């Protein structure tokens, strides 16, 4: 059974972002996948210091909760990231988490030895869920660019997204069964494609977008 990781980037474990992710993972489970929820707030890790130990090694020099994340993210078939928009971008802890995946970046682009197997690189798919308080037309632009870069580093196709603006007006996403149903369907579709082993073509994101500055 394909394995899907659900990464919750909201610090509120029962908030709107969490509810949306739960419905999405339920859809993926019903489609025949196993799912694992990882609340980012439960992990203890520090920020990347650009030491570049990972240029020559398949892990980071720091031993923390990220150490156990690397094999999980190398072996997964699918990824669902759920995050609220904060200051027109992803939350700080999620960006810190992403930066620690220089381990995957250096393996893929420097050593030319990706940590993801050749077989999985042709099948992995990802989904991005995001909510925003405002209705600004560009409110998801920053988050989307960051997530596309992250998925590319992971050799996981940016398959789909579900973006919900106007949460300051909606308040409680549980009051919108249409949004919950849509999230469920996103998860079910992702799970179905993974269960069928449907391949994808790489989106070909510019590698420089993921390069350290």
mmCIF file of the C-alpha atoms, coordinates in Angstrom:
data_MODEL
# 
_entry.id   MODEL 
# 
loop_
_atom_site.group_PDB 
_atom_site.id 
_atom_site.type_symbol 
_atom_site.label_atom_id 
_atom_site.label_alt_id 
_atom_site.label_comp_id 
_atom_site.label_asym_id 
_atom_site.label_entity_id 
_atom_site.label_seq_id 
_atom_site.pdbx_PDB_ins_code 
_atom_site.Cartn_x 
_atom_site.Cartn_y 
_atom_site.Cartn_z 
_atom_site.occupancy 
_atom_site.B_iso_or_equiv 
_atom_site.pdbx_formal_charge 
_atom_site.auth_seq_id 
_atom_site.auth_comp_id 
_atom_site.auth_asym_id 
_atom_site.auth_atom_id 
_atom_site.pdbx_PDB_model_num 
ATOM 1   C CA . UNK A 1 1   ? 0.000   0.000  0.000   1.00 0.00 ? 1   UNK A CA 1 
ATOM 2   C CA . UNK A 1 2   ? 1.381   3.436  -0.897  1.00 0.00 ? 2   UNK A CA 1 
ATOM 3   C CA . UNK A 1 3   ? 2.435   5.489  2.108   1.00 0.00 ? 3   UNK A CA 1 
ATOM 4   C CA . UNK A 1 4   ? 1.397   9.137  2.385   1.00 0.00 ? 4   UNK A CA 1 
ATOM 5   C CA . UNK A 1 5   ? 2.826   11.562 4.925   1.00 0.00 ? 5   UNK A CA 1 
ATOM 6   C CA . UNK A 1 6   ? 0.608   14.375 6.129   1.00 0.00 ? 6   UNK A CA 1 
ATOM 7   C CA . UNK A 1 7   ? 2.712   17.260 7.452   1.00 0.00 ? 7   UNK A CA 1 
ATOM 8   C CA . UNK A 1 8   ? 0.772   19.682 9.642   1.00 0.00 ? 8   UNK A CA 1 
ATOM 9   C CA . UNK A 1 9   ? 2.527   23.054 9.740   1.00 0.00 ? 9   UNK A CA 1 
ATOM 10  C CA . UNK A 1 10  ? 0.022   24.780 12.009  1.00 0.00 ? 10  UNK A CA 1 
ATOM 11  C CA . UNK A 1 11  ? 0.789   24.950 15.744  1.00 0.00 ? 11  UNK A CA 1 
ATOM 12  C CA . UNK A 1 12  ? -2.915  24.499 16.470  1.00 0.00 ? 12  UNK A CA 1 
ATOM 13  C CA . UNK A 1 13  ? -3.478  20.753 16.492  1.00 0.00 ? 13  UNK A CA 1 
ATOM 14  C CA . UNK A 1 14  ? -7.267  20.993 16.206  1.00 0.00 ? 14  UNK A CA 1 
ATOM 15  C CA . UNK A 1 15  ? -7.513  24.168 14.151  1.00 0.00 ? 15  UNK A CA 1 
ATOM 16  C CA . UNK A 1 16  ? -8.823  24.798 10.655  1.00 0.00 ? 16  UNK A CA 1 
ATOM 17  C CA . UNK A 1 17  ? -5.625  23.665 8.929   1.00 0.00 ? 17  UNK A CA 1 
ATOM 18  C CA . UNK A 1 18  ? -5.616  20.432 10.931  1.00 0.00 ? 18  UNK A CA 1 
ATOM 19  C CA . UNK A 1 19  ? -9.258  19.735 10.101  1.00 0.00 ? 19  UNK A CA 1 
ATOM 20  C CA . UNK A 1 20  ? -8.580  20.239 6.401   1.00 0.00 ? 20  UNK A CA 1 
ATOM 21  C CA . UNK A 1 21  ? -5.590  17.917 6.507   1.00 0.00 ? 21  UNK A CA 1 
ATOM 22  C CA . UNK A 1 22  ? -7.525  15.271 8.423   1.00 0.00 ? 22  UNK A CA 1 
ATOM 23  C CA . UNK A 1 23  ? -10.232 15.180 5.753   1.00 0.00 ? 23  UNK A CA 1 
ATOM 24  C CA . UNK A 1 24  ? -7.630  14.965 2.997   1.00 0.00 ? 24  UNK A CA 1 
ATOM 25  C CA . UNK A 1 25  ? -5.811  12.083 4.650   1.00 0.00 ? 25  UNK A CA 1 
ATOM 26  C CA . UNK A 1 26  ? -9.114  10.304 5.204   1.00 0.00 ? 26  UNK A CA 1 
ATOM 27  C CA . UNK A 1 27  ? -9.758  10.498 1.475   1.00 0.00 ? 27  UNK A CA 1 
ATOM 28  C CA . UNK A 1 28  ? -6.303  9.086  0.721   1.00 0.00 ? 28  UNK A CA 1 
ATOM 29  C CA . UNK A 1 29  ? -6.848  6.286  3.241   1.00 0.00 ? 29  UNK A CA 1 
ATOM 30  C CA . UNK A 1 30  ? -10.204 5.400  1.702   1.00 0.00 ? 30  UNK A CA 1 
ATOM 31  C CA . UNK A 1 31  ? -8.499  5.217  -1.693  1.00 0.00 ? 31  UNK A CA 1 
ATOM 32  C CA . UNK A 1 32  ? -6.212  2.468  -0.412  1.00 0.00 ? 32  UNK A CA 1 
ATOM 33  C CA . UNK A 1 33  ? -3.170  4.256  1.035   1.00 0.00 ? 33  UNK A CA 1 
ATOM 34  C CA . UNK A 1 34  ? -1.624  4.210  4.473   1.00 0.00 ? 34  UNK A CA 1 
ATOM 35  C CA . UNK A 1 35  ? -1.255  7.635  6.040   1.00 0.00 ? 35  UNK A CA 1 
ATOM 36  C CA . UNK A 1 36  ? 0.967   9.090  8.746   1.00 0.00 ? 36  UNK A CA 1 
ATOM 37  C CA . UNK A 1 37  ? 0.292   12.441 10.376  1.00 0.00 ? 37  UNK A CA 1 
ATOM 38  C CA . UNK A 1 38  ? 3.349   14.425 11.450  1.00 0.00 ? 38  UNK A CA 1 
ATOM 39  C CA . UNK A 1 39  ? 2.535   17.588 13.438  1.00 0.00 ? 39  UNK A CA 1 
ATOM 40  C CA . UNK A 1 40  ? 5.487   19.899 12.947  1.00 0.00 ? 40  UNK A CA 1 
ATOM 41  C CA . UNK A 1 41  ? 5.004   21.336 16.424  1.00 0.00 ? 41  UNK A CA 1 
ATOM 42  C CA . UNK A 1 42  ? 5.849   17.919 17.908  1.00 0.00 ? 42  UNK A CA 1 
ATOM 43  C CA . UNK A 1 43  ? 9.355   17.898 16.407  1.00 0.00 ? 43  UNK A CA 1 
ATOM 44  C CA . UNK A 1 44  ? 12.475  19.279 18.056  1.00 0.00 ? 44  UNK A CA 1 
ATOM 45  C CA . UNK A 1 45  ? 15.025  20.528 15.531  1.00 0.00 ? 45  UNK A CA 1 
ATOM 46  C CA . UNK A 1 46  ? 17.227  23.524 14.837  1.00 0.00 ? 46  UNK A CA 1 
ATOM 47  C CA . UNK A 1 47  ? 17.738  25.661 11.769  1.00 0.00 ? 47  UNK A CA 1 
ATOM 48  C CA . UNK A 1 48  ? 20.199  24.868 8.988   1.00 0.00 ? 48  UNK A CA 1 
ATOM 49  C CA . UNK A 1 49  ? 23.584  26.512 9.645   1.00 0.00 ? 49  UNK A CA 1 
ATOM 50  C CA . UNK A 1 50  ? 24.951  25.943 6.117   1.00 0.00 ? 50  UNK A CA 1 
ATOM 51  C CA . UNK A 1 51  ? 27.847  23.877 7.414   1.00 0.00 ? 51  UNK A CA 1 
ATOM 52  C CA . UNK A 1 52  ? 27.478  21.647 4.339   1.00 0.00 ? 52  UNK A CA 1 
ATOM 53  C CA . UNK A 1 53  ? 28.349  18.440 6.123   1.00 0.00 ? 53  UNK A CA 1 
ATOM 54  C CA . UNK A 1 54  ? 25.620  17.023 3.871   1.00 0.00 ? 54  UNK A CA 1 
ATOM 55  C CA . UNK A 1 55  ? 27.717  17.703 0.765   1.00 0.00 ? 55  UNK A CA 1 
ATOM 56  C CA . UNK A 1 56  ? 29.729  14.608 1.597   1.00 0.00 ? 56  UNK A CA 1 
ATOM 57  C CA . UNK A 1 57  ? 27.313  12.669 3.796   1.00 0.00 ? 57  UNK A CA 1 
ATOM 58  C CA . UNK A 1 58  ? 23.754  11.384 3.483   1.00 0.00 ? 58  UNK A CA 1 
ATOM 59  C CA . UNK A 1 59  ? 22.615  13.121 6.645   1.00 0.00 ? 59  UNK A CA 1 
ATOM 60  C CA . UNK A 1 60  ? 22.990  16.362 8.582   1.00 0.00 ? 60  UNK A CA 1 
ATOM 61  C CA . UNK A 1 61  ? 25.715  17.036 11.118  1.00 0.00 ? 61  UNK A CA 1 
ATOM 62  C CA . UNK A 1 62  ? 23.036  17.856 13.701  1.00 0.00 ? 62  UNK A CA 1 
ATOM 63  C CA . UNK A 1 63  ? 21.410  14.922 15.485  1.00 0.00 ? 63  UNK A CA 1 
ATOM 64  C CA . UNK A 1 64  ? 17.840  15.891 16.306  1.00 0.00 ? 64  UNK A CA 1 
ATOM 65  C CA . UNK A 1 65  ? 14.330  14.926 15.239  1.00 0.00 ? 65  UNK A CA 1 
ATOM 66  C CA . UNK A 1 66  ? 15.195  15.614 11.608  1.00 0.00 ? 66  UNK A CA 1 
ATOM 67  C CA . UNK A 1 67  ? 17.433  12.548 11.669  1.00 0.00 ? 67  UNK A CA 1 
ATOM 68  C CA . UNK A 1 68  ? 14.392  10.278 11.722  1.00 0.00 ? 68  UNK A CA 1 
ATOM 69  C CA . UNK A 1 69  ? 12.552  12.401 9.144   1.00 0.00 ? 69  UNK A CA 1 
ATOM 70  C CA . UNK A 1 70  ? 15.035  11.841 6.318   1.00 0.00 ? 70  UNK A CA 1 
ATOM 71  C CA . UNK A 1 71  ? 14.406  8.097  5.824   1.00 0.00 ? 71  UNK A CA 1 
ATOM 72  C CA . UNK A 1 72  ? 10.656  8.646  6.120   1.00 0.00 ? 72  UNK A CA 1 
ATOM 73  C CA . UNK A 1 73  ? 10.656  11.292 3.417   1.00 0.00 ? 73  UNK A CA 1 
ATOM 74  C CA . UNK A 1 74  ? 12.930  9.212  1.205   1.00 0.00 ? 74  UNK A CA 1 
ATOM 75  C CA . UNK A 1 75  ? 10.634  6.171  1.387   1.00 0.00 ? 75  UNK A CA 1 
ATOM 76  C CA . UNK A 1 76  ? 7.199   7.829  1.164   1.00 0.00 ? 76  UNK A CA 1 
ATOM 77  C CA . UNK A 1 77  ? 5.028   7.613  -1.944  1.00 0.00 ? 77  UNK A CA 1 
ATOM 78  C CA . UNK A 1 78  ? 3.061   10.791 -1.373  1.00 0.00 ? 78  UNK A CA 1 
ATOM 79  C CA . UNK A 1 79  ? 3.156   13.975 0.683   1.00 0.00 ? 79  UNK A CA 1 
ATOM 80  C CA . UNK A 1 80  ? 0.424   16.336 1.839   1.00 0.00 ? 80  UNK A CA 1 
ATOM 81  C CA . UNK A 1 81  ? 1.609   19.575 3.421   1.00 0.00 ? 81  UNK A CA 1 
ATOM 82  C CA . UNK A 1 82  ? -0.977  21.718 5.203   1.00 0.00 ? 82  UNK A CA 1 
ATOM 83  C CA . UNK A 1 83  ? -0.075  25.234 6.297   1.00 0.00 ? 83  UNK A CA 1 
ATOM 84  C CA . UNK A 1 84  ? -1.682  28.556 7.138   1.00 0.00 ? 84  UNK A CA 1 
ATOM 85  C CA . UNK A 1 85  ? -0.332  31.651 5.404   1.00 0.00 ? 85  UNK A CA 1 
ATOM 86  C CA . UNK A 1 86  ? 1.705   33.850 7.732   1.00 0.00 ? 86  UNK A CA 1 
ATOM 87  C CA . UNK A 1 87  ? 3.008   37.194 6.451   1.00 0.00 ? 87  UNK A CA 1 
ATOM 88  C CA . UNK A 1 88  ? 2.367   36.138 2.851   1.00 0.00 ? 88  UNK A CA 1 
ATOM 89  C CA . UNK A 1 89  ? 4.490   32.982 3.207   1.00 0.00 ? 89  UNK A CA 1 
ATOM 90  C CA . UNK A 1 90  ? 4.675   29.622 4.950   1.00 0.00 ? 90  UNK A CA 1 
ATOM 91  C CA . UNK A 1 91  ? 5.044   29.641 8.760   1.00 0.00 ? 91  UNK A CA 1 
ATOM 92  C CA . UNK A 1 92  ? 8.584   29.985 10.102  1.00 0.00 ? 92  UNK A CA 1 
ATOM 93  C CA . UNK A 1 93  ? 8.840   26.452 11.559  1.00 0.00 ? 93  UNK A CA 1 
ATOM 94  C CA . UNK A 1 94  ? 7.857   24.951 8.198   1.00 0.00 ? 94  UNK A CA 1 
ATOM 95  C CA . UNK A 1 95  ? 10.485  27.031 6.373   1.00 0.00 ? 95  UNK A CA 1 
ATOM 96  C CA . UNK A 1 96  ? 13.087  25.902 8.914   1.00 0.00 ? 96  UNK A CA 1 
ATOM 97  C CA . UNK A 1 97  ? 11.993  22.299 8.375   1.00 0.00 ? 97  UNK A CA 1 
ATOM 98  C CA . UNK A 1 98  ? 12.304  22.709 4.605   1.00 0.00 ? 98  UNK A CA 1 
ATOM 99  C CA . UNK A 1 99  ? 15.758  24.288 4.883   1.00 0.00 ? 99  UNK A CA 1 
ATOM 100 C CA . UNK A 1 100 ? 17.005  21.228 6.747   1.00 0.00 ? 100 UNK A CA 1 
ATOM 101 C CA . UNK A 1 101 ? 16.331  19.203 3.589   1.00 0.00 ? 101 UNK A CA 1 
ATOM 102 C CA . UNK A 1 102 ? 19.593  20.510 2.172   1.00 0.00 ? 102 UNK A CA 1 
ATOM 103 C CA . UNK A 1 103 ? 20.495  16.870 2.814   1.00 0.00 ? 103 UNK A CA 1 
ATOM 104 C CA . UNK A 1 104 ? 18.297  15.938 -0.163  1.00 0.00 ? 104 UNK A CA 1 
ATOM 105 C CA . UNK A 1 105 ? 19.359  18.978 -2.189  1.00 0.00 ? 105 UNK A CA 1 
ATOM 106 C CA . UNK A 1 106 ? 23.077  18.267 -2.003  1.00 0.00 ? 106 UNK A CA 1 
ATOM 107 C CA . UNK A 1 107 ? 22.586  14.569 -2.709  1.00 0.00 ? 107 UNK A CA 1 
ATOM 108 C CA . UNK A 1 108 ? 20.519  15.347 -5.799  1.00 0.00 ? 108 UNK A CA 1 
ATOM 109 C CA . UNK A 1 109 ? 22.321  18.348 -7.267  1.00 0.00 ? 109 UNK A CA 1 
ATOM 110 C CA . UNK A 1 110 ? 25.890  18.194 -5.923  1.00 0.00 ? 110 UNK A CA 1 
ATOM 111 C CA . UNK A 1 111 ? 26.703  14.485 -5.647  1.00 0.00 ? 111 UNK A CA 1 
ATOM 112 C CA . UNK A 1 112 ? 24.161  13.426 -8.300  1.00 0.00 ? 112 UNK A CA 1 
ATOM 113 C CA . UNK A 1 113 ? 23.086  10.601 -5.991  1.00 0.00 ? 113 UNK A CA 1 
ATOM 114 C CA . UNK A 1 114 ? 19.453  11.290 -5.024  1.00 0.00 ? 114 UNK A CA 1 
ATOM 115 C CA . UNK A 1 115 ? 18.307  9.819  -1.735  1.00 0.00 ? 115 UNK A CA 1 
ATOM 116 C CA . UNK A 1 116 ? 15.024  8.813  -3.378  1.00 0.00 ? 116 UNK A CA 1 
ATOM 117 C CA . UNK A 1 117 ? 15.149  5.573  -5.347  1.00 0.00 ? 117 UNK A CA 1 
ATOM 118 C CA . UNK A 1 118 ? 14.801  5.646  -9.126  1.00 0.00 ? 118 UNK A CA 1 
ATOM 119 C CA . UNK A 1 119 ? 11.566  3.671  -8.909  1.00 0.00 ? 119 UNK A CA 1 
ATOM 120 C CA . UNK A 1 120 ? 9.939   6.095  -6.487  1.00 0.00 ? 120 UNK A CA 1 
ATOM 121 C CA . UNK A 1 121 ? 11.142  9.179  -8.349  1.00 0.00 ? 121 UNK A CA 1 
ATOM 122 C CA . UNK A 1 122 ? 8.800   8.239  -11.154 1.00 0.00 ? 122 UNK A CA 1 
ATOM 123 C CA . UNK A 1 123 ? 5.739   7.877  -8.954  1.00 0.00 ? 123 UNK A CA 1 
ATOM 124 C CA . UNK A 1 124 ? 5.815   10.242 -5.968  1.00 0.00 ? 124 UNK A CA 1 
ATOM 125 C CA . UNK A 1 125 ? 3.115   12.896 -5.846  1.00 0.00 ? 125 UNK A CA 1 
ATOM 126 C CA . UNK A 1 126 ? 2.385   15.762 -3.503  1.00 0.00 ? 126 UNK A CA 1 
ATOM 127 C CA . UNK A 1 127 ? -0.500  17.982 -2.513  1.00 0.00 ? 127 UNK A CA 1 
ATOM 128 C CA . UNK A 1 128 ? -0.354  21.398 -0.867  1.00 0.00 ? 128 UNK A CA 1 
ATOM 129 C CA . UNK A 1 129 ? -3.175  22.611 1.383   1.00 0.00 ? 129 UNK A CA 1 
ATOM 130 C CA . UNK A 1 130 ? -3.204  26.204 2.584   1.00 0.00 ? 130 UNK A CA 1 
ATOM 131 C CA . UNK A 1 131 ? -5.576  28.595 4.278   1.00 0.00 ? 131 UNK A CA 1 
ATOM 132 C CA . UNK A 1 132 ? -5.392  32.372 4.521   1.00 0.00 ? 132 UNK A CA 1 
ATOM 133 C CA . UNK A 1 133 ? -7.294  34.917 6.569   1.00 0.00 ? 133 UNK A CA 1 
ATOM 134 C CA . UNK A 1 134 ? -7.467  37.409 3.706   1.00 0.00 ? 134 UNK A CA 1 
ATOM 135 C CA . UNK A 1 135 ? -8.858  37.313 0.175   1.00 0.00 ? 135 UNK A CA 1 
ATOM 136 C CA . UNK A 1 136 ? -5.872  38.988 -1.504  1.00 0.00 ? 136 UNK A CA 1 
ATOM 137 C CA . UNK A 1 137 ? -5.387  37.512 -4.979  1.00 0.00 ? 137 UNK A CA 1 
ATOM 138 C CA . UNK A 1 138 ? -1.647  37.084 -4.408  1.00 0.00 ? 138 UNK A CA 1 
ATOM 139 C CA . UNK A 1 139 ? -1.851  35.765 -0.851  1.00 0.00 ? 139 UNK A CA 1 
ATOM 140 C CA . UNK A 1 140 ? -0.724  32.230 -1.749  1.00 0.00 ? 140 UNK A CA 1 
ATOM 141 C CA . UNK A 1 141 ? 2.040   33.201 -4.197  1.00 0.00 ? 141 UNK A CA 1 
ATOM 142 C CA . UNK A 1 142 ? 4.930   33.051 -1.732  1.00 0.00 ? 142 UNK A CA 1 
ATOM 143 C CA . UNK A 1 143 ? 3.796   29.816 -0.110  1.00 0.00 ? 143 UNK A CA 1 
ATOM 144 C CA . UNK A 1 144 ? 3.228   28.144 -3.467  1.00 0.00 ? 144 UNK A CA 1 
ATOM 145 C CA . UNK A 1 145 ? 6.723   28.976 -4.737  1.00 0.00 ? 145 UNK A CA 1 
ATOM 146 C CA . UNK A 1 146 ? 8.330   27.645 -1.571  1.00 0.00 ? 146 UNK A CA 1 
ATOM 147 C CA . UNK A 1 147 ? 6.345   24.429 -1.686  1.00 0.00 ? 147 UNK A CA 1 
ATOM 148 C CA . UNK A 1 148 ? 7.043   23.796 -5.374  1.00 0.00 ? 148 UNK A CA 1 
ATOM 149 C CA . UNK A 1 149 ? 10.747  24.108 -4.679  1.00 0.00 ? 149 UNK A CA 1 
ATOM 150 C CA . UNK A 1 150 ? 10.490  21.789 -1.657  1.00 0.00 ? 150 UNK A CA 1 
ATOM 151 C CA . UNK A 1 151 ? 8.592   19.136 -3.598  1.00 0.00 ? 151 UNK A CA 1 
ATOM 152 C CA . UNK A 1 152 ? 11.121  19.310 -6.416  1.00 0.00 ? 152 UNK A CA 1 
ATOM 153 C CA . UNK A 1 153 ? 14.027  18.748 -4.022  1.00 0.00 ? 153 UNK A CA 1 
ATOM 154 C CA . UNK A 1 154 ? 12.147  15.710 -2.699  1.00 0.00 ? 154 UNK A CA 1 
ATOM 155 C CA . UNK A 1 155 ? 11.583  14.309 -6.213  1.00 0.00 ? 155 UNK A CA 1 
ATOM 156 C CA . UNK A 1 156 ? 7.868   14.512 -5.497  1.00 0.00 ? 156 UNK A CA 1 
ATOM 157 C CA . UNK A 1 157 ? 5.628   15.998 -8.180  1.00 0.00 ? 157 UNK A CA 1 
ATOM 158 C CA . UNK A 1 158 ? 3.649   19.075 -7.156  1.00 0.00 ? 158 UNK A CA 1 
ATOM 159 C CA . UNK A 1 159 ? 0.528   17.250 -8.236  1.00 0.00 ? 159 UNK A CA 1 
ATOM 160 C CA . UNK A 1 160 ? -2.214  19.487 -6.887  1.00 0.00 ? 160 UNK A CA 1 
ATOM 161 C CA . UNK A 1 161 ? -3.160  22.163 -4.392  1.00 0.00 ? 161 UNK A CA 1 
ATOM 162 C CA . UNK A 1 162 ? -6.189  23.226 -2.375  1.00 0.00 ? 162 UNK A CA 1 
ATOM 163 C CA . UNK A 1 163 ? -6.091  26.855 -1.282  1.00 0.00 ? 163 UNK A CA 1 
ATOM 164 C CA . UNK A 1 164 ? -8.764  28.398 0.921   1.00 0.00 ? 164 UNK A CA 1 
ATOM 165 C CA . UNK A 1 165 ? -8.783  32.210 1.284   1.00 0.00 ? 165 UNK A CA 1 
ATOM 166 C CA . UNK A 1 166 ? -11.066 34.315 3.479   1.00 0.00 ? 166 UNK A CA 1 
ATOM 167 C CA . UNK A 1 167 ? -10.773 32.353 6.718   1.00 0.00 ? 167 UNK A CA 1 
ATOM 168 C CA . UNK A 1 168 ? -11.191 35.581 8.722   1.00 0.00 ? 168 UNK A CA 1 
ATOM 169 C CA . UNK A 1 169 ? -14.698 35.602 7.315   1.00 0.00 ? 169 UNK A CA 1 
ATOM 170 C CA . UNK A 1 170 ? -15.374 31.845 7.427   1.00 0.00 ? 170 UNK A CA 1 
ATOM 171 C CA . UNK A 1 171 ? -13.837 31.445 10.896  1.00 0.00 ? 171 UNK A CA 1 
ATOM 172 C CA . UNK A 1 172 ? -14.680 27.768 11.392  1.00 0.00 ? 172 UNK A CA 1 
ATOM 173 C CA . UNK A 1 173 ? -13.964 25.539 8.410   1.00 0.00 ? 173 UNK A CA 1 
ATOM 174 C CA . UNK A 1 174 ? -16.227 22.859 9.887   1.00 0.00 ? 174 UNK A CA 1 
ATOM 175 C CA . UNK A 1 175 ? -19.124 25.162 9.002   1.00 0.00 ? 175 UNK A CA 1 
ATOM 176 C CA . UNK A 1 176 ? -18.281 24.679 5.320   1.00 0.00 ? 176 UNK A CA 1 
ATOM 177 C CA . UNK A 1 177 ? -19.002 21.061 4.381   1.00 0.00 ? 177 UNK A CA 1 
ATOM 178 C CA . UNK A 1 178 ? -18.335 21.942 0.753   1.00 0.00 ? 178 UNK A CA 1 
ATOM 179 C CA . UNK A 1 179 ? -14.700 22.730 1.581   1.00 0.00 ? 179 UNK A CA 1 
ATOM 180 C CA . UNK A 1 180 ? -14.331 19.585 3.672   1.00 0.00 ? 180 UNK A CA 1 
ATOM 181 C CA . UNK A 1 181 ? -15.805 17.496 0.868   1.00 0.00 ? 181 UNK A CA 1 
ATOM 182 C CA . UNK A 1 182 ? -13.428 19.118 -1.614  1.00 0.00 ? 182 UNK A CA 1 
ATOM 183 C CA . UNK A 1 183 ? -10.450 18.357 0.642   1.00 0.00 ? 183 UNK A CA 1 
ATOM 184 C CA . UNK A 1 184 ? -11.585 14.749 0.972   1.00 0.00 ? 184 UNK A CA 1 
ATOM 185 C CA . UNK A 1 185 ? -11.829 14.453 -2.810  1.00 0.00 ? 185 UNK A CA 1 
ATOM 186 C CA . UNK A 1 186 ? -8.331  15.895 -3.251  1.00 0.00 ? 186 UNK A CA 1 
ATOM 187 C CA . UNK A 1 187 ? -7.002  13.231 -0.909  1.00 0.00 ? 187 UNK A CA 1 
ATOM 188 C CA . UNK A 1 188 ? -9.021  10.466 -2.535  1.00 0.00 ? 188 UNK A CA 1 
ATOM 189 C CA . UNK A 1 189 ? -7.768  11.433 -5.993  1.00 0.00 ? 189 UNK A CA 1 
ATOM 190 C CA . UNK A 1 190 ? -4.157  11.550 -4.805  1.00 0.00 ? 190 UNK A CA 1 
ATOM 191 C CA . UNK A 1 191 ? -4.526  8.199  -3.070  1.00 0.00 ? 191 UNK A CA 1 
ATOM 192 C CA . UNK A 1 192 ? -6.118  6.617  -6.128  1.00 0.00 ? 192 UNK A CA 1 
ATOM 193 C CA . UNK A 1 193 ? -3.325  7.779  -8.429  1.00 0.00 ? 193 UNK A CA 1 
ATOM 194 C CA . UNK A 1 194 ? -0.666  6.500  -6.046  1.00 0.00 ? 194 UNK A CA 1 
ATOM 195 C CA . UNK A 1 195 ? -2.436  3.169  -5.606  1.00 0.00 ? 195 UNK A CA 1 
ATOM 196 C CA . UNK A 1 196 ? -2.494  2.803  -9.385  1.00 0.00 ? 196 UNK A CA 1 
ATOM 197 C CA . UNK A 1 197 ? 1.189   3.683  -9.638  1.00 0.00 ? 197 UNK A CA 1 
ATOM 198 C CA . UNK A 1 198 ? 0.516   6.443  -12.161 1.00 0.00 ? 198 UNK A CA 1 
ATOM 199 C CA . UNK A 1 199 ? 3.821   8.023  -13.274 1.00 0.00 ? 199 UNK A CA 1 
ATOM 200 C CA . UNK A 1 200 ? 4.392   11.754 -13.703 1.00 0.00 ? 200 UNK A CA 1 
ATOM 201 C CA . UNK A 1 201 ? 6.644   14.042 -15.645 1.00 0.00 ? 201 UNK A CA 1 
ATOM 202 C CA . UNK A 1 202 ? 8.877   16.273 -13.531 1.00 0.00 ? 202 UNK A CA 1 
ATOM 203 C CA . UNK A 1 203 ? 7.618   19.880 -13.420 1.00 0.00 ? 203 UNK A CA 1 
ATOM 204 C CA . UNK A 1 204 ? 11.158  20.991 -14.145 1.00 0.00 ? 204 UNK A CA 1 
ATOM 205 C CA . UNK A 1 205 ? 11.407  23.709 -11.527 1.00 0.00 ? 205 UNK A CA 1 
ATOM 206 C CA . UNK A 1 206 ? 14.487  25.909 -11.851 1.00 0.00 ? 206 UNK A CA 1 
ATOM 207 C CA . UNK A 1 207 ? 17.065  24.394 -9.538  1.00 0.00 ? 207 UNK A CA 1 
ATOM 208 C CA . UNK A 1 208 ? 18.331  27.820 -8.542  1.00 0.00 ? 208 UNK A CA 1 
ATOM 209 C CA . UNK A 1 209 ? 15.082  28.466 -6.647  1.00 0.00 ? 209 UNK A CA 1 
ATOM 210 C CA . UNK A 1 210 ? 16.160  25.863 -4.087  1.00 0.00 ? 210 UNK A CA 1 
ATOM 211 C CA . UNK A 1 211 ? 19.789  26.882 -3.866  1.00 0.00 ? 211 UNK A CA 1 
ATOM 212 C CA . UNK A 1 212 ? 21.110  28.275 -0.584  1.00 0.00 ? 212 UNK A CA 1 
ATOM 213 C CA . UNK A 1 213 ? 21.762  32.016 -0.363  1.00 0.00 ? 213 UNK A CA 1 
# 
